[in-house]
């Protein structure tokens, strides 16, 4: 099946392809707000919402109001933004590289952010400083990868060289993370490093959202504006250029946008794997390969997926399970099933 035929096929069910993820996201978010060690009914949720909007008070138990507004709501909103960012970046990377097995950390952004956070923890920076160090580390890592790829692209396939450079730089940064853990104080900083690298939204606060939201939106804007050109990127570079597409410039813009979103997500939640790899496949099954509909479907499914996983992480056991661990347990078996369908999804 040709790319154009696949896009037409995916476009035929566009309403269901966007409506189903939206309904799932809404249902999961409402359920996450009510599930926990302190039970909250939907009536309490409605009363707290009305009280927050109108300024009234006294309709709900103050403990329930505190749990909803200061604990669960920030986690749900942070999970929504982080999941949407990672899934959108994954969809863009997979479409751009024409490879269903790449993810947002393919260019070393997660490793760079991880090393930045490790350095921040070793320097005893505050939480905001650690997030800033992680964000800068992710951007610098991808910049180094891109410079290396541009230096050697003339004699090789530029996409292949970009991926290989990402793997090499990511391995080097991973070694730096290991060195940082080895040098860290085992009673103070090493637990903090380990906890951050495993991923968690336990420390999410409403004050974190204004920091997370702008880079996510800045990354989404070029993806939305270039959605039709990204469809053309499914062709070979020579064919795309023959259609008037500046593939090098477009790829650079998408890399910057996806890196910005991924770095922001990792700086907030730590290293949370599998979302950018698995969720775009689910979105493609629901909405089709047309990127104009694949992007919003992936964003909504990624948001709903991480909200659900975060809810499980804080309720399955007496001690909260790290997101990275739980994601691996859920994502790896699920991705094995998806691999069996890869040919049909991408055909």
VOGU-3710 file (C-alpha; in Angstrom, 3 decimals, decimal comma):
1> xxxxxxxxxx> 0,000/0,000/0,000  1,321/3,440/-0,913  1,788/6,242/1,591  -1,024/8,266/0,014  -3,411/5,309/0,154  -2,481/4,670/3,773  -3,139/8,293/4,654  -6,550/8,191/2,935  -7,364/4,982/4,788  -6,378/6,531/8,120
11> xxxxxxxxxx> -8,380/9,674/7,340  -11,637/7,775/6,817  -12,143/7,231/10,539  -10,797/10,572/11,712  -13,673/11,299/14,100  -13,286/8,004/15,968  -9,518/8,345/15,807  -9,685/11,570/17,825  -12,853/11,001/19,842  -11,745/7,700/21,386
21> xxxxxxxxxx> -8,435/9,071/22,782  -10,220/12,183/24,078  -12,849/10,144/25,923  -10,197/7,815/27,339  -8,096/10,747/28,534  -11,053/12,390/30,268  -12,125/9,151/31,939  -8,616/8,286/33,139  -8,017/11,802/34,479  -11,281/11,820/36,456
31> xxxxxxxxxx> -10,582/8,352/37,820  -7,038/9,342/38,858  -8,408/12,256/40,876  -10,694/9,965/42,883  -8,428/6,916/43,350  -5,976/6,808/46,240  -5,470/5,945/49,871  -7,925/8,699/50,796  -11,115/7,885/48,848  -12,751/10,777/47,021
41> xxxxxxxxxx> -16,193/10,461/45,478  -17,257/12,110/42,239  -19,663/14,295/44,217  -16,711/15,557/46,299  -14,804/16,176/43,074  -17,669/18,250/41,687  -18,040/20,218/44,927  -14,308/20,972/45,116  -14,306/22,076/41,477  -17,280/24,376/41,996
51> xxxxxxxxxx> -15,741/25,757/45,179  -12,462/26,459/43,390  -14,294/28,227/40,551  -16,692/30,255/42,696  -14,526/30,865/45,749  -17,058/29,203/48,062  -15,881/26,978/50,915  -17,215/24,573/53,506  -18,974/22,209/51,095  -16,277/19,538/51,328
61> xxxxxxxxxx> -14,028/18,119/54,021  -10,850/20,282/54,093  -8,702/17,130/53,990  -10,373/15,989/50,771  -9,978/19,457/49,267  -6,278/19,520/50,158  -5,685/16,053/48,702  -7,414/16,941/45,456  -6,003/20,415/44,846  -2,507/20,098/46,268
71> xxxxxxxxxx> -1,599/16,441/45,714  -3,575/14,695/42,987  -4,409/17,569/40,642  -0,755/18,642/40,207  0,271/15,034/39,520  -2,516/14,522/36,997  -1,721/17,749/35,149  2,024/17,046/35,192  1,435/13,489/33,932  -0,814/14,890/31,200
81> xxxxxxxxxx> 1,862/17,283/29,941  4,771/14,840/30,277  2,888/11,970/28,608  1,646/14,182/25,776  5,131/15,610/25,217  6,895/12,226/25,086  4,247/10,613/22,874  4,157/13,563/20,461  7,946/13,593/20,224  7,928/9,856/19,607
91> xxxxxxxxxx> 5,363/10,179/16,820  7,436/12,913/15,190  10,673/10,928/15,438  9,117/7,761/14,032  7,588/9,643/11,104  10,746/11,681/10,481  13,155/8,716/10,580  10,680/6,363/8,846  11,406/3,831/11,563  8,797/2,391/13,973
101> xxxxxxxxxx> 11,427/1,450/16,553  12,842/4,874/17,449  11,859/6,900/20,507  12,433/10,448/21,844  15,711/9,489/23,504  17,230/8,159/20,257  19,398/11,304/19,961  20,660/11,185/23,543  18,267/13,712/25,066  17,325/11,460/28,013
111> xxxxxxxxxx> 20,949/10,621/28,754  21,935/14,286/28,495  19,118/15,324/30,808  20,055/12,540/33,205  23,686/13,651/33,324  22,614/17,255/33,831  20,432/16,236/36,762  23,237/14,123/38,259  25,593/17,112/38,083  22,937/19,317/39,660
121> xxxxxxxxxx> 22,444/16,863/42,534  26,191/16,514/43,062  26,439/20,321/43,259  23,589/20,388/45,825  21,440/22,624/43,632  17,814/23,233/44,627  15,003/21,389/42,839  14,579/24,184/40,286  18,320/24,147/39,591  18,297/20,378/39,064
131> xxxxxxxxxx> 15,423/20,707/36,594  17,235/23,496/34,756  20,453/21,430/34,630  18,527/18,455/33,247  16,827/20,625/30,628  20,097/22,195/29,500  21,830/18,797/29,491  19,230/17,344/27,128  19,489/20,250/24,692  23,306/20,205/24,720
141> xxxxxxxxxx> 23,375/16,446/24,106  21,224/16,704/20,989  23,229/19,695/19,762  26,429/17,639/20,009  24,776/14,743/18,180  23,598/17,019/15,380  27,018/18,674/14,984  28,678/15,250/14,700  26,109/14,076/12,173  26,509/17,204/10,055
151> xxxxxxxxxx> 30,300/16,803/10,063  30,193/13,320/8,492  26,923/13,300/6,570  28,427/13,948/3,138  29,712/10,398/2,710  26,798/8,546/4,325  23,032/8,452/4,760  22,292/11,501/6,985  19,445/9,786/8,862  21,567/6,730/9,649
161> xxxxxxxxxx> 24,500/8,886/10,767  22,204/10,951/12,997  20,894/7,834/14,744  24,372/6,320/15,123  25,722/9,586/16,538  22,848/9,604/19,018  23,638/6,064/20,133  27,341/6,877/20,590  26,771/10,130/22,467  24,047/8,514/24,563
171> xxxxxxxxxx> 26,423/5,725/25,597  29,091/8,268/26,528  26,615/10,273/28,589  25,429/7,060/30,243  28,995/6,430/31,324  29,078/9,927/32,791  25,906/9,160/34,772  27,489/5,967/36,114  30,600/7,904/37,126  28,460/10,478/38,913
181> xxxxxxxxxx> 26,673/7,734/40,847  30,016/6,183/41,770  31,334/9,510/43,108  28,137/10,454/44,950  27,755/10,260/48,714  26,080/6,851/49,229  24,030/8,103/52,198  22,783/11,370/50,773  23,183/12,132/47,087  23,230/8,629/45,619
191> xxxxxxxxxx> 19,643/7,863/46,735  18,526/11,199/45,273  20,250/10,429/41,963  18,781/6,927/41,821  15,288/8,192/42,664  15,443/10,874/39,961  16,767/8,526/37,273  13,995/5,991/37,945  11,340/8,621/37,228  8,589/9,944/39,493
201> xxxxxxxxxx> 5,897/12,602/39,722  5,683/12,434/43,518  7,145/15,921/43,894  4,953/17,533/41,222  3,449/20,860/42,282  1,203/23,363/40,557  4,155/25,752/40,504  5,989/23,300/38,192  3,367/23,581/35,458  4,225/27,128/34,274
211> xxxxxxxxxx> 7,788/25,891/33,758  6,747/22,726/31,916  3,961/24,117/29,737  5,847/26,678/27,552  8,486/24,275/26,117  5,807/21,654/25,451  3,682/24,186/23,564  6,717/25,567/21,720  7,532/22,044/20,578  3,982/21,281/19,483
221> xxxxxxxxxx> 3,519/24,445/17,411  5,975/23,574/14,587  4,689/19,986/14,521  1,150/21,252/13,997  2,182/23,822/11,397  4,329/21,307/9,475  1,955/18,339/9,789  1,357/17,941/6,047  5,066/18,196/5,228  5,795/15,522/7,820
231> xxxxxxxxxx> 3,557/13,184/5,817  5,800/13,780/2,812  8,824/12,873/4,956  7,525/9,287/4,839  8,962/9,225/1,305  12,660/8,922/0,524  14,624/12,164/0,828  15,161/12,348/-2,932  11,445/12,011/-3,648  10,571/14,528/-0,935
241> xxxxxxxxxx> 13,061/17,039/-2,342  11,634/16,473/-5,808  8,292/17,605/-4,402  9,899/20,835/-3,199  10,495/19,852/0,431  13,679/21,062/2,145  14,258/17,847/4,053  17,359/18,977/5,937  15,738/22,128/7,308  12,500/20,317/8,161
251> xxxxxxxxxx> 14,351/17,538/9,968  16,357/20,082/11,963  13,182/21,945/13,002  11,490/18,731/14,088  14,537/17,610/16,046  14,647/20,935/17,893  10,904/20,782/18,642  10,935/17,156/19,802  14,092/17,708/21,858  12,587/20,744/23,572
261> xxxxxxxxxx> 9,515/18,753/24,595  11,472/15,691/25,687  13,998/17,679/27,700  11,193/19,511/29,504  9,419/16,235/30,278  12,568/14,513/31,530  13,575/17,508/33,647  10,201/17,312/35,417  9,564/13,563/35,766  12,999/12,002/35,390
271> xxxxxxxxxx> 13,715/9,322/32,802  10,374/7,741/31,869  10,833/5,259/29,050  8,542/3,427/26,630  5,897/6,143/26,221  7,494/7,676/23,137  8,045/4,214/21,684  4,772/2,400/22,385  2,089/5,107/22,374  2,692/6,330/18,777
281> xxxxxxxxxx> 2,010/2,767/17,611  -1,301/2,775/19,477  -2,155/6,166/18,008  -1,336/4,921/14,524  -3,672/1,970/15,012  -6,471/4,271/16,168  -6,026/7,359/13,962  -4,012/6,088/10,987  -0,642/7,288/9,658  -1,775/10,783/8,626
291> xxxxxxxxxx> 0,330/12,971/10,925  -2,374/15,652/11,084  -4,482/13,187/13,090  -1,695/11,013/14,436  -0,219/13,901/16,471  -3,317/14,800/18,542  -4,173/11,118/18,985  -0,654/10,356/20,231  -0,689/13,360/22,581  -4,012/12,350/24,146
301> xxxxxxxxxx> -3,132/8,664/24,409  0,285/9,494/25,878  -1,293/11,779/28,458  -3,910/9,201/29,423  -1,342/6,408/29,539  1,003/8,234/31,913  -1,876/9,364/34,148  -2,972/5,720/34,432  0,565/4,459/35,100  1,196/7,172/37,698
311> xxxxxxxxxx> -2,058/6,228/39,427  -0,937/2,604/39,554  2,506/3,667/40,788  1,066/5,392/43,849  -1,652/2,830/44,681  -0,327/-0,660/43,869  2,013/-0,964/46,852  2,527/0,675/50,268  5,650/2,343/48,827  5,354/4,250/45,534
321> xxxxxxxxxx> 6,754/2,356/42,546  9,095/4,384/40,281  7,520/5,264/36,939  10,490/3,950/34,966  10,199/0,512/36,570  6,436/0,254/36,169  6,595/1,519/32,593  9,115/-1,186/31,716  6,932/-3,924/33,207  3,911/-2,680/31,266
331> xxxxxxxxxx> 5,560/-1,377/28,115  7,944/-4,210/27,280  5,358/-7,047/27,039  2,925/-4,739/25,274  5,548/-3,671/22,754  6,342/-7,323/22,007  2,736/-7,716/20,913  2,965/-4,560/18,849  6,122/-5,817/17,157  4,133/-8,764/15,836
341> xxxxxxx> 1,864/-6,264/14,105  4,555/-3,819/12,956  4,425/-4,910/9,327  0,699/-4,378/9,117  0,748/-1,057/10,977  3,467/0,437/8,781  2,583/-1,282/5,519
//
